[in-house]
Amino acid sequence: MEEKIGKITLNLDNYPGEDLYSDGGIEDEILDIVQAHPDGNYREAIEESGEWPVLYHLSHIRENIVRWVPLKGTEKCLEVGSGCGAITGALAEMAGQVDCVDLSKKRSSINAYRHREADNVKIYVGNFQVVEENLPADYDYIFLIGAFEYGGLYIGGDSPYRDFLRILKKHLAPGGRIVIAIENKTGMKYWAGAKEDHNGQLFAGIEDYPSGGPARTFTYHGLEKLAAECGFSGDEIHMYYPYPDYKFMHTLYSDKRLPGIGECKTNLCNYDRDRWQIFDEKNAFDMVIREGEFPLFSNSYLMLLGPDTDTEYVHFSNDRQEPYRIVTEYHGKEVWKRPLTAAGAEHLKDMKKAGEELRARYAGGQLNIVPAEWREEEQALVFPKIEGAVSLEEKLDEALLARDRAAFRELVMDFYGRISEAEEGALRDLDLVFSNVLIRGDEWNVIDYEWTTREAYEAKEIFYRALFCYLLEDKARLECHPGKILSRLGITKELQEKYQKREAKFQKRVTGGYLALGEIRERIGNPVYSLAEHQKRLDEDRRITCRLQVYEDCGEGYSEETSYFPASESGNGFRESCEYVIEPPAECRNLRIDPCSMACLVLVESFTQGGVPVKDLHIFTNGKSLGGGLYLFLTADPQFELRQSRFAQKPFGEVRIRLKISELSAEMAESLL
């Protein structure tokens, strides 16, 4: 049985009659959205919804994971687990034929309505293990994007993932490829406190799924071993590394081009649920990159089985309005910039013209504007790769890491001097940021000039923008003391405000006024709990709880208003020996000392009044003396009190108390009571 939605056919021969999994009512909302937006522009709906499933299923950023694949427009593709069609549209544009398989009719209907004008897509609804028996064995590509981990549900048996992969392999044409995108079981985000993507539990994959569940992910070596066991040779197994993960990837690394120090800095991708931030993931990534261990900690993997590609590195710049959506790729000795929309081609051609004008403007100066050529056949703007160069951004980071502020200032002032040349030129390069300047020996190469303008931008403003972008990416960079640098160049607070307003206007032009992914994450509202901030709050609470408080009765009794917290003469923390010196006024008749605000054990190591030891007999307390100066308090308001004799009306004199405190848990105090 078949149904038609637009030009797309839904094959229901193997549909069991009901959807066996669903996100619930939100899928009806998603269906309404795709039916109401035949143009495929869902950004307003995503922002208005503020719901994770709407973002996840409808964001165009999801397509990045396949947009780089070198399809030529004639390939026959199979997409397993196509869901609501997050990547189906991209494959339909890039390939000759796309067959989809998904268990859910509701999701397949969403997919069909979403891509209703695609005449090269067919969707098979049903369990893959049943559907695949009638599928051909000549696919050039088979895609499993976020689907392989559910092999245990699709296939069953004792070795579902091996069986799944073997079944997929038999449907490949000679020279065909299988593309699997999946989370890394031991990805950095999981160590740092992100919850497991499939069951929402902390450390579930790291602990090897002790609670079970429907999905299983794999480590780097686990995926390699699985592929080898299914008959793929070493030269047919290729690992790529989507960052920050495969869902909303903006950068794809490979073993031919792994990330450099400082590149892994957009690590908050907790769109679906709250998370902890146990440590600084950027610093941790920098460490594993230095140690050569990044592949083991990548948050996600893209495993390509079959012939490799010549792609080394991909970076998407498409969280923008359509005319400016492009992708940057490394191919051997060349860097390609390709458009992701029809209007994007004109944008890149304009960029080539801007480069020629800038190159003429800076000719003979201290900036080398790297030339580019437009290749019509590849639809790409091609730059030569600057081998052996280091970006100005990296050099600045190195100076900060070495705490060499003089070297940092010298570099930024050198940068300012170079961009200040040829001020008479009409074209201004707003893209002169530190990461776009590659230094090789004495040569400073400008490798990107995407954003240019003929508006009056002075060198100070372009410098400010470069510094502002640099600082925005990592708060640790504030160590450079930007205020001093700006002051040295005469960039006043008033100028900074002016520059920021113009930058906001520029960003609005680039994004079309839409929210960036990070802003949508904020709108969805799943918080990030910082362990460092939590510890700071605990320490502050503990500090307050452990403060010794003194009350003085000068004839009107004790009161909170006149109490105070003396500083410790020695020791400054919980479980440490702390000594306090108290000097009551002459009119003080009774003195109360509250060692803390919790049930506890208090060891009084010394207690003197006017230099004379205070004996237990003279201490009034609401605790129980255990002997040897040890007191047990089963109240959150422990007290020691010294009372003046009714007949000996002499001043207290100096009171010294040295004590050590150990907290009792509420359960322990209750059991002792």
N, C-alpha and C positions, 0 to 999 in steps of 0.2 A: 504494500500500500504506500502511496506517495501523496504528499501535499506540496503545493507551490506557494511560496511567499515571494512576490516579485519575480525575479528571474532565477531564484534559488529553489532547488528541489530538496525536500525532506523525505528520506527513505525511512519508513516506519515498519518495515518487514520484521525487524527484531526488537521492536519496542515492547517492553513487558506490560504496558498499559498504565503504569504509574511511575512517577519520578521517585527514585529511591534515595535521592539526596537533594537538599535545597537550602538556600539561605533564608527561606521564609518569605514573608510579605514584601521584603525589599526587592525581590525579583520582579514582582508586579510593577513596582515603581520604575525599575530599570526598563522594563518592557514599554511602559508608557513614555519614557524619555526617548527611547530609540524610535518609537512610532511617530513621536511629535517632532523629531529632528532628522528628516531624511537627508540633510546635508552632512550629517556626521559630526557636527560641531556641538559637543556636549559640555564645554567648559563652564558655561553659565549654570547649567543644571548641576554639575558637580559641585560648584562653589555654593549654590543655594542649598543643596542637600546637606552638605557637611557630614555625609555618611561614608564610612570606609568602603563598603561593598560597591557603592556607586563609583567612587574614585577608582577602585581596583579593577572593576570590569570595563569602565568606559574611558579611562585616560589614554590619550594617544601615546604617552610616554611608554606604555606597556609594549608597544610595537618595537621599541629600540632593540630588544633582544634578538630580533630576526632581521631588522632593516639592513644590517651590515652583510648578511649572507650573500655571496656572489651569484645570485640568480640572474639568468639572462632573458627571462620572459617566456621560455618554452618548456620549462621543467614540469614534470608531473609530481605533485606533492601530496603527502598524507599527513593530516594533523590529528593526533590522538589526544582526546581530552580538550576539545575546542571550546567548551563552555559557552560563554556569552560573546565569543568572537573577538577577544582582545587583540589577537594577532592574525585572525583569518583575513581581515581586510588588507593588511600589508602583504600577506602571501598571495592574495588574489591579484593585487597590483603587480607583484614581482614575478609571478610564475604563470605557466600556461594553464594548468588545471590544479584544483585543490579539492581533495576529498577529506571531509571531516568526520570524526566519530566522537559521539558524546552520549552519555547515559541519560541525560535529562532532556525531555522534550521542551520544557519551559525555557531552558537556557539555549537550546538549539533554535527555538523560535525567536528569541532575542537576537541571536547571531544572524538569522535569516533576515529579519526586519532591518537590522543594522546595515547589512550589505546587500540589500534587495536588488541593487542594480548590477551585481556581479554575476555574469552569465557563465563563469567558469568554476563555480563552487557547488558542491553537492554535499549534503549533511546526512550521515547515517546515524540514526538514533537507536541506541541499544548498548549492551555490554560488549566491549571490544572483543572479548574471547569468542563471542558468538558471531559478531559482525565480520571479523577478519577472515572467516572461512570463505567468504564470497568476494573478498578483495583481491585485486590483481597482484602480480609479483614483479611489477616494473616501475616502482616509484623511484624517482631520482633523489628525493629527499623525504625523510619521515621526521616529523617534528613532535617532540613531547616537551611542552613548556609548562612546568609545574604539574606534570601528570605521572611521571615515572614512579614517584614515591608512593602512589596509590596502587602499585602493581599487585599487592597482596589482595586488594578488593577485586580488581579486574580478573585476576588469574587464579588465585587460590593455590592449594597444594603446598608441598614442603619447600619448594624453591621457586616462589612466584616471580622474583625479579630476574633470575636467570632464564626461566621459561618465557617471561615477557620479552626479554631482549632477543632470545632465539626466534620467537614468533615474528617479531618486527624484522629481523634480519632476512627472513625468507621472503619478505615482500619487497626487498630492494632490487632495483635493476643493477646490472653490472656497473661498477664504479659509483654506485649510489652512496648517500650519506644519511646517517641518523644523527639528529641534533637533540640533545637532552639538556634542559636547563633545570637545575635542582639546587636546593639549599645544601650547604656544607654542614654536616652533622656537628663539626667542631669549629664552626665559623667564629670569627672574633667577636661578633655581636652577641653570640650566646655566652661566651665567657664573661663579657662585659655587663650582662644583665638583661638582654632582650629575651623575651619568652619564646619558646619554640613555636614556629609558625603554624603548626598543625594542631597541637593540643593545648597551647597556651600555658605550658608549665615551664618553670625555670629549670634550666640544665637538663631537660628531658633527653635530648640527643646525646649530650656529653655523658650522661649516665646510662646510655644505651636503652632508653625507653622502658624504665622499670614498671611503668603503669600501663604498658601496652598502647593500643590506639591503632587507627586505620592506616597511618602513613609511616614510612621509614625513609630517612635520608642516609647519605653515605659520606665517608671521608674521601680525601683525594685518592689514597691507595685502595680504599674499598671499591671505588668506581672503576679504577684501572683493573683491579683483580676480576671484578665482575665481567668487564668487557673481554678480558683475556680468556676467561672461562667459557665465553660464548663464541670463541673462535676468531676474535679480532686480533691481529698481530700488532706488535709494538709500533710499527709505522702507520697503523690505522687508528690509533688512539691519540687524540689531541685534546688537551685541556686549555680552556679559556676561562678568564676570571672576570665575571660581571661585577661592577662596583657601582653603588654600595651593595646591591644584590641584583638578582635577575629580574625582579618585579618592576623596579623603577631604575633600571640601569642607565647611567649617563656615560660610563666609560667601560670599555672592554679591554682587558689586558691579555697577554699571551706569554708563553715561555720565551718568545722572541723579544718581547718588550714588556717586562714586569714594571710595576709602579716604582717611582723614585721616592726618595725621602720627601715627606711633606705633601704627597699627592692624595693620600687617603684621609681626607679631612671632612667629608660630609657623611657622618656616621649615625645621625639620628633619623632612622627610617622606621620608627614605631608607629605606623599609621593605624594599624589594626587594634592595638591594645597598649596599655601602659607598660613601662619597663623601668628597670633600674639602670643607673649609669655607675657601675662599680669602679671603673677607672677610665682614664682618658684614652679612648680608642686610637686617636691620632698618634699619640706617643707610643702606644703598644704596636701599632702598624709600622711606625718608623723603626722600632726595634727589630721586628721580625724581617723587615725589608733589609736592614743592615746585615742581619744574620743569614740572609738567603733562604728564609723559611716562609715567605709570603704565601706560596701555593697551599700550604697546610692550613692557613688561617683565613683564606678568602671566604667571604660570607656566602657566596654561591659559586657554582661551577656551571660552565657550559661545556659539555663533553661532545666533541665531534668525532664520530666513528666513520671511517672511510678516508678518501683522499683529503689531505689538508688544503687550506687556502693560503694565499700569500699575504693575508691580512695579519699585521703585527699588533696594531693598536687602533682603537676606535673611540672617538669622543663625540657625543651628541650634544648639540646646542639647539634644542628644540622645545625648551620650556619658554617659548616666545610666541608672538603672533606669526601666522603662516608665512609671510614673505621672508622672514628671517630664520627659518628653520633649516639648519645645515648639519652635516656630519663631517668630522675630520678623521682621516684614516692614514695610517702609515703602511706604505707598500715598498719594501726594499729601501732604495735611496730616495724615494719620493714621498711627499706629503700631499694627500688629496683632500680637497674640500668639495663635498658634493651637496647639491640642494635636495631637500626632502619634500619640496612642493614645487609646482611649476613656477611660481613667483620667485622662489629661491634662486633659480638660475640667473635671473636678471640681477638679483642682489649680488651674486658672486661675480658677474661680469662687471658690475659697477665697482666692485672691490678691486678687480684687476686694473681698471682705469685709474682708480685712486692710487694704487701702488706705483703706477708709472709716473703720475704727477708728483708724488712724494719723493720718488727716487730722483727725479730731476731737481726737486727743491733742495734735497740734502746732498746733492752731488758735490764731492770735494770736502764734505764735512766729516763729522765723527760718528755718524750713524749710517749703516749700510742697510738700505731698504731692500730686502730679498725679493727678487722679481718672481712673477708667477705667469703661467701660460694657461689659457683656457683650451680644454680639449673637448670638442663637440661630441665626438663619438662616446667618450666615457662620461660626458656631462659632468666634468670635474675641473676645478681650478687647481693646478698642480704646482707645488713649490719644491725646490731641491731641499733635501734633508741636510741640516748643518751638522755634520759629524764632528764629534769631539768637543762640542760646545757645552757650556753650563749656563743655565738661565740666571739672570740677575736676581731673581727671586731666591734661587738656591744659594747664591753667594751671600745674599743678605741674611738668610737663615743660618748659614754657617758662621757668620760674624756674630750673630746673636747667641748662638749655641756656645761659642768660644768667649762670650761676654766681652767682645772686642768692639766697644761702641765707637771708637775712633775709626776702625775699618768700616763699620756700618755707615757712619756719617760721610766718610770719604767716597764710598760707592754711590750714595744717594745724591751727593753734591755733584759728582761726576755725571750722573744721569741727568741732573737738572741742567748742567752746563751743555750737554750734548743736545738735549731737546730744545734748548733756547736758541740754537743756531737757526739761521734762515727764517727769522720771525716775519720777514716780509711776504712769505708765501701765503697764498689765499686759503689753501686747504689745511685743515687742522686734523691731526690723528688723535682721536680720543682713545684709541686702543693701545696707546703707548703705556701699557702697564708692565710691571717688572717681569711677569712670566712670559711676555712676548719679546723680551730682549735676550738673545743668546750671545754669550761672550766666548770668544775663542781667541786667545792671545790678546792683542790690542784691538781686535775687531769686535764692534758691537753690532749685532745683526737684528733687525726688526723683522720678525717672521709673520706678523699678523697685523693687518690694518683694516679690519672689517668695519670699524665705526669711524667715519670721517665726516667732517662738516665744514662749511664755509662761514659759519658763525664766528664771531670774534672771540676766540679762546686764547688767552695769553698762556705762556709757558708755565706760569705759577699755577694756573687752574688745572692744566694737564698733569703737572707734578702732583698736585693735591689729590686728583682723582686716582693716580697710580698708588700713592701712599694709602689712601682711604681703602681701596680694593685690597691692598696687601694686608692691612690691619683687620679688615672685616673677616678674613678667612681664618684667623687664629688669634685669639685674645692674648696668647703668650707673647705675641709680637709687640705688644705695648711696651715691652722692656726696652724698646729702642728710644723711648722718651720722645714721641712725635711732636709734643708741644714745643720742645726746644728747636727741633728741625724747622717747624713751620715759622716760629718766631724769627729764626735766622734769615729766612727768606721773605720776611715781612708779610706773611699770610696771617692777617689778623682774624679775630673772632668774627668780625663783620664779613670779611671776605669768605671765611669758611661757611657761614650761613648762606651766603649768596651762591657759592659753589654747590652746596648740598641741595638747594632748591632747583638749580639747573640739572643736577644729576637725577633728582627725582622725576623731573620732566622727561629727561632722556630715557630713563628706565621704563616709564609709562609708554613711550613710543615703541620701545623694543617689545614689551610684553603685551601691548594692546590693552593695558589696564587690567589684565587677568591676574589672579593670584598665582604666585610661584608655588611649587610643590610644598616647600617648607611652610608657607603660609596656610595652605590647605591642611597640612598636618596639624597646625595650631588650631584651626577651625574645627577639625574633627574632635580634638580635645583630649586625646589620650596622653597623660602626663609622663614626664621623665623624672624619676626620683634619683637624685644624685646621692650616692653613698657618702661622698665627702661632706655634702651639705647636711645630710642626715646625721653623720657623726658629729659635725659641728654643733647641731642642735642638741644632740644627746649630751655632748660635753658641756654645753651651756646649761642644760637642765641639771646635769649632775653637779656642775659648779654651784648652781643656785641651791640645789638640794643639800649639798655638802657644806654650805657656808655656816660658819659658827656665828650665832646671833647673841647679842648681849642686851639684857634688860636691866635697868637700874631703877630701884624704888627709892625715891627721895622724899617720901612722905605721902605720895598720892597713888601709890601702887604702880604696877607695871603697865606699859602701854606700847602698842606697835609703833605709834608715832615717834616715840623717843628712843626706840631700840636702834641698834646699829650693828654693822658687820665689820669687826676689826680685821685688818690684813694679817696674814700669818707671818711671823718672824722667820720661820723656816718651814720648808715643805710647802707644796702648792697643789697637791692632788689627792685624789681618793686613794685610800690604803697607805698613804705616806704618813710619817710622823710629822705633825704640824704643831708649832708652838705659837701661842698667842699671849700678848701682854695687854692687860686691861688695867686702866687707872681710873677707878670710880671717883667722882667728886666727894669732897669732905662730908656733904650732907647725905650721901647715899647710906641707907640703912640695910637694904637687902639687895643682893646681886644674883641674877639668874643667868645661867649660861646654857644655851641650847646648842649642842654640838653639831646638829644637822636637822634635816626634816624627813626622816625615814626611820623605819624599824631597823635596828642595827645592834652590833656589838661594838662597845667603845672600850679601848684599852687606855686608861689614864696612866701615862708614863711618869708624869710629875705634875704636882698641883701645889702651888705655894701662895700664901697670903702674907705680904710684908716680909718675904724671905723665909717664912716658917711653913713647913709642910702642912697641908690640910689633911687631916685624918678622915677616914670613912665616917667616924662618929659625928663630924661637923658638916658633912655633906648631906643635904636633903635632896632626894632624887625620886623620880617616878620609874626608875629602872630597878633591876635586881642586881645586887652586888654578888659576883661569883668568886670574889677573893682575888688578891694579887693585882688590884686596880682594874679588873675586868668587870664591865657592867653590861647587862642584857636589857635592851629596850624593845618591847613589843608594841610600841606606839610610834606613830609618825611624828610625834612631838616630844622627843627625849629632852630631859631637863636635869641640870645640876643647879642647886641653889645654895648660896651662902647667906646666912642670916646673922645680923649683929645681935649681940647679947642685949637684952632689955636694959641691963644695968650698966654695961660697959659701952658707953656711947663714944667710942673712939673711931676715927676714920679707918676704912678698909686697908688703905695702903695699896701698893702695887700687887696685882694678882697675875700669876703666870700659870698657864695650863698647857701641858704638852700631851697630845693624845693621838691615837690612831683609830680609824673607823672602818668597820667592815659591814656592808649592807646585808640585811636579811631579806630574802624574797618574800612576797606577800604570802605565798603558800607555806613557807617555812615558819613565818611569824604566826600564821593561823594555826598550824599544827602544834606549835609550842604553847599557844593559848589553850 
